[in-house]
Amino acid sequence: MLLTNTAKERLFLQQDFPSKIELYYTAEKIENGIISISGEEANHILNVMRHKVNDVLYVTDGKGSFIKSRITSADKKGITAEAIESKIYERKYPNYIFCMPRLKNADRFEFALEKCVELGINRFIVYDAEKSVAKGDKTERWNKIALSAMKQSLNFYLPEISYKKSLQEIPKDGIKIMFEQEFGLSLQDFIASGKINKDNDYFFIFGPEGGLSVSEQNLKGEIIRLHLTYNRLRTETAVIMAASNIIKR
């Protein structure tokens, strides 16, 4: 059953994390409690969800803010809303970067990206591996998928996605984590060990269908080699499994 606006307002006040609301995103700067929403998002609010002036909206700026607001005006140019109440949520896993290769099957890649965002991972590097079949930059499409997943899962940080033509282009600083079946320590044990340093970036590197090349396996900098499971996993399965293991902690 859909909640009325009144019920949604009570939900905001009664729960620390409201789970049954429709979340919207604005890329525009929020000043003096005034929220502006335009483009596809405004069209969805007005013409799909049929919201109107005085309706309550729940909005995020993608920077941790969760805002309950009320629509004050709406026209073809967009929506203006006034903030009623707001909260700031801490960013989850700010120093975890998932490095995902382009996959031959775009649907599988996009599924993995979507599920990682839903689980709370919000920093990504997409790269062309030496053994990748599909190559090229599609960050505009990936950003749309990630934005939709952020709103659906009620995460309040807009995912960051960058594209690199090779794995060698990822930042030299930070710790690289690579996965192979035969490596001794598991990701679960590594996280549980308490050795994660919040001052370091951790690049979780996943290989393509044909695996990482020798040069890719020997990147400069500190590398920690772990295993996820002793089963052989498809890349998209490994990515989702790693994200799932991280959020359990």
C-alpha positions as CSV (number, residue, x, y, z in Angstrom):
1,M,0.0,0.0,0.0
2,L,1.3,3.4,-0.9
3,L,1.9,5.8,2.0
4,T,0.2,9.1,2.1
5,N,2.3,12.2,2.5
6,T,1.2,12.6,6.1
7,A,2.2,9.0,6.8
8,K,5.6,9.6,5.1
9,E,6.1,12.7,7.3
10,R,5.5,10.6,10.5
11,L,7.9,8.0,9.1
12,F,10.6,10.6,8.7
13,L,10.3,11.7,12.3
14,Q,9.8,8.2,13.9
15,Q,12.6,6.3,12.1
16,D,16.3,7.0,11.8
17,F,16.2,5.5,8.3
18,P,12.9,5.7,6.4
19,S,12.7,2.7,4.1
20,K,9.4,3.3,2.3
21,I,9.7,6.6,0.6
22,E,10.4,7.9,-2.9
23,L,13.8,9.6,-3.0
24,Y,14.7,12.3,-5.5
25,Y,18.0,13.9,-6.5
26,T,19.0,17.4,-7.3
27,A,22.3,18.4,-8.7
28,E,21.6,22.1,-8.1
29,K,23.0,23.9,-5.1
30,I,20.6,24.2,-2.1
31,E,20.7,27.6,-0.6
32,N,18.7,29.0,2.4
33,G,16.6,25.8,2.4
34,I,15.4,26.3,-1.2
35,I,15.6,23.3,-3.4
36,S,15.4,23.4,-7.2
37,I,14.8,20.3,-9.3
38,S,14.8,20.4,-13.1
39,G,15.1,18.1,-16.2
40,E,14.2,14.5,-16.2
41,E,13.9,14.4,-12.4
42,A,11.3,17.2,-12.3
43,N,9.4,15.5,-15.2
44,H,9.3,12.2,-13.3
45,I,8.0,13.9,-10.1
46,L,5.3,15.9,-11.9
47,N,4.2,13.7,-14.8
48,V,4.9,10.1,-13.5
49,M,4.4,10.4,-9.8
50,R,1.8,13.1,-10.2
51,H,3.1,15.3,-7.4
52,K,1.8,18.9,-7.1
53,V,2.3,22.1,-5.1
54,N,2.2,21.4,-1.3
55,D,3.1,17.8,-1.6
56,V,6.0,16.5,0.5
57,L,9.2,15.4,-1.3
58,Y,12.2,13.6,0.0
59,V,15.4,14.9,-1.7
60,T,19.1,14.3,-1.6
61,D,21.9,16.4,-3.0
62,G,24.1,13.3,-3.4
63,K,26.5,14.6,-0.7
64,G,24.9,13.0,2.3
65,S,21.9,15.2,2.8
66,F,18.5,13.7,3.3
67,I,15.8,16.5,3.2
68,K,12.1,16.5,3.7
69,S,10.7,19.3,1.7
70,R,7.4,20.7,0.4
71,I,6.8,21.8,-3.2
72,T,6.2,25.5,-3.4
73,S,6.0,25.9,-7.2
74,A,6.0,23.7,-10.3
75,D,6.0,24.6,-14.0
76,K,7.7,23.5,-17.2
77,K,11.0,24.9,-16.0
78,G,11.1,22.7,-13.0
79,I,10.2,22.4,-9.3
80,T,11.0,24.6,-6.3
81,A,10.6,23.1,-2.8
82,E,11.3,24.4,0.7
83,A,13.2,22.3,3.2
84,I,11.2,21.3,6.3
85,E,13.7,19.1,8.0
86,S,17.0,17.5,7.1
87,K,19.6,15.0,8.2
88,I,23.2,14.3,7.1
89,Y,24.3,10.7,6.8
90,E,27.9,9.6,7.0
91,R,29.4,8.3,3.8
92,K,29.9,4.5,3.8
93,Y,33.2,3.1,2.7
94,P,34.7,6.4,1.5
95,N,38.1,4.8,0.9
96,Y,37.0,1.7,-1.0
97,I,37.2,2.0,-4.8
98,F,35.9,-0.9,-7.0
99,C,38.0,-1.2,-10.2
100,M,35.7,-3.1,-12.6
101,P,36.7,-4.1,-16.2
102,R,34.5,-3.7,-19.2
103,L,32.8,-7.0,-19.8
104,K,31.8,-8.6,-23.1
105,N,28.2,-8.8,-21.8
106,A,27.2,-5.2,-21.0
107,D,24.1,-6.3,-19.2
108,R,26.1,-8.3,-16.7
109,F,28.5,-5.4,-16.1
110,E,25.6,-3.0,-15.5
111,F,23.9,-5.5,-13.2
112,A,27.0,-5.7,-11.1
113,L,27.4,-1.9,-11.0
114,E,23.8,-1.5,-10.0
115,K,24.0,-4.0,-7.1
116,C,27.2,-2.6,-5.8
117,V,25.6,0.8,-5.5
118,E,22.6,-0.7,-3.8
119,L,24.9,-2.3,-1.3
120,G,26.6,1.0,-0.5
121,I,29.7,1.1,-2.7
122,N,30.0,4.5,-4.2
123,R,33.4,4.9,-5.8
124,F,34.2,3.1,-9.0
125,I,36.9,3.0,-11.7
126,V,35.9,1.3,-14.9
127,Y,38.9,0.2,-17.0
128,D,39.7,-1.5,-20.2
129,A,41.7,-4.6,-19.3
130,E,44.3,-6.0,-21.7
131,K,42.0,-9.1,-22.2
132,S,38.8,-7.1,-22.3
133,V,36.6,-7.7,-25.4
134,A,34.4,-4.6,-24.9
135,K,36.3,-1.4,-24.6
136,G,35.4,2.3,-24.4
137,D,33.9,5.0,-22.2
138,K,30.2,4.9,-21.4
139,T,30.3,6.9,-18.2
140,E,27.1,8.8,-19.1
141,R,25.1,5.6,-19.2
142,W,26.9,4.2,-16.1
143,N,26.1,7.4,-14.2
144,K,22.4,7.1,-15.0
145,I,22.4,3.5,-13.8
146,A,24.2,4.4,-10.6
147,L,22.0,7.4,-9.9
148,S,18.9,5.3,-10.2
149,A,20.3,2.6,-7.9
150,M,21.3,5.3,-5.4
151,K,17.7,6.6,-5.2
152,Q,16.1,3.1,-5.2
153,S,18.3,1.9,-2.3
154,L,18.1,5.2,-0.3
155,N,21.8,5.9,-0.4
156,F,22.6,9.6,-0.1
157,Y,25.9,9.8,-1.8
158,L,26.1,10.1,-5.6
159,P,28.4,7.4,-6.9
160,E,31.6,8.5,-8.4
161,I,32.5,6.7,-11.7
162,S,35.7,7.3,-13.7
163,Y,36.9,5.6,-16.8
164,K,40.5,4.5,-17.5
165,K,41.9,3.1,-20.7
166,S,44.1,0.7,-18.8
167,L,44.6,-0.6,-15.3
168,Q,48.0,1.2,-15.2
169,E,46.1,4.5,-15.2
170,I,44.6,4.1,-11.8
171,P,46.3,6.2,-9.0
172,K,49.7,5.0,-7.8
173,D,48.9,5.9,-4.2
174,G,46.7,3.6,-2.2
175,I,46.6,-0.2,-1.7
176,K,45.6,-2.5,-4.5
177,I,43.6,-5.6,-3.6
178,M,43.6,-8.4,-6.2
179,F,41.6,-11.7,-6.1
180,E,42.6,-15.1,-7.2
181,Q,41.3,-18.6,-6.1
182,E,44.6,-19.8,-4.9
183,F,45.5,-16.9,-2.6
184,G,45.5,-17.8,1.0
185,L,43.8,-15.0,3.0
186,S,40.1,-14.4,2.3
187,L,38.5,-11.0,2.0
188,Q,36.3,-11.7,5.0
189,D,39.4,-12.5,7.1
190,F,41.3,-9.4,5.9
191,I,38.4,-7.1,6.8
192,A,37.9,-8.8,10.2
193,S,41.6,-8.5,11.0
194,G,41.1,-4.8,11.6
195,K,44.1,-3.9,9.3
196,I,42.0,-1.5,7.2
197,N,43.4,2.0,7.6
198,K,40.9,4.8,7.0
199,D,43.7,7.0,5.9
200,N,44.4,4.8,2.9
201,D,42.5,4.2,-0.3
202,Y,41.8,0.6,-1.2
203,F,41.5,-0.3,-4.8
204,F,39.6,-3.6,-5.2
205,I,40.7,-4.9,-8.6
206,F,38.6,-7.4,-10.5
207,G,39.8,-9.1,-13.7
208,P,37.9,-9.6,-16.9
209,E,36.7,-12.9,-18.4
210,G,40.2,-13.9,-19.5
211,G,41.8,-12.8,-16.2
212,L,44.5,-10.1,-15.6
213,S,47.6,-10.1,-17.6
214,V,51.1,-10.5,-16.0
215,S,51.7,-6.7,-16.2
216,E,48.3,-6.0,-14.7
217,Q,49.0,-8.4,-11.8
218,N,52.2,-6.5,-11.0
219,L,51.1,-2.9,-10.7
220,K,53.4,-0.5,-8.9
221,G,52.7,0.0,-5.2
222,E,51.5,-2.2,-2.4
223,I,49.4,-5.2,-3.5
224,I,47.4,-7.4,-1.2
225,R,46.3,-10.7,-2.8
226,L,43.1,-12.3,-1.4
227,H,40.5,-14.9,-2.4
228,L,36.7,-14.6,-2.3
229,T,35.9,-18.2,-2.5
230,Y,37.5,-21.4,-3.8
231,N,34.9,-21.6,-6.5
232,R,35.6,-20.0,-9.9
233,L,33.3,-17.0,-10.2
234,R,32.3,-14.9,-13.1
235,T,33.6,-11.3,-12.8
236,E,30.2,-9.8,-12.1
237,T,29.5,-12.5,-9.4
238,A,32.9,-11.7,-7.8
239,V,32.2,-8.0,-7.7
240,I,28.8,-8.4,-6.1
241,M,30.2,-11.0,-3.6
242,A,33.0,-8.6,-2.6
243,A,30.5,-5.8,-2.0
244,S,28.3,-8.1,0.0
245,N,31.2,-9.2,2.2
246,I,32.2,-5.6,2.9
247,I,28.8,-4.5,4.1
248,K,28.5,-7.3,6.6
249,R,31.2,-5.6,8.7
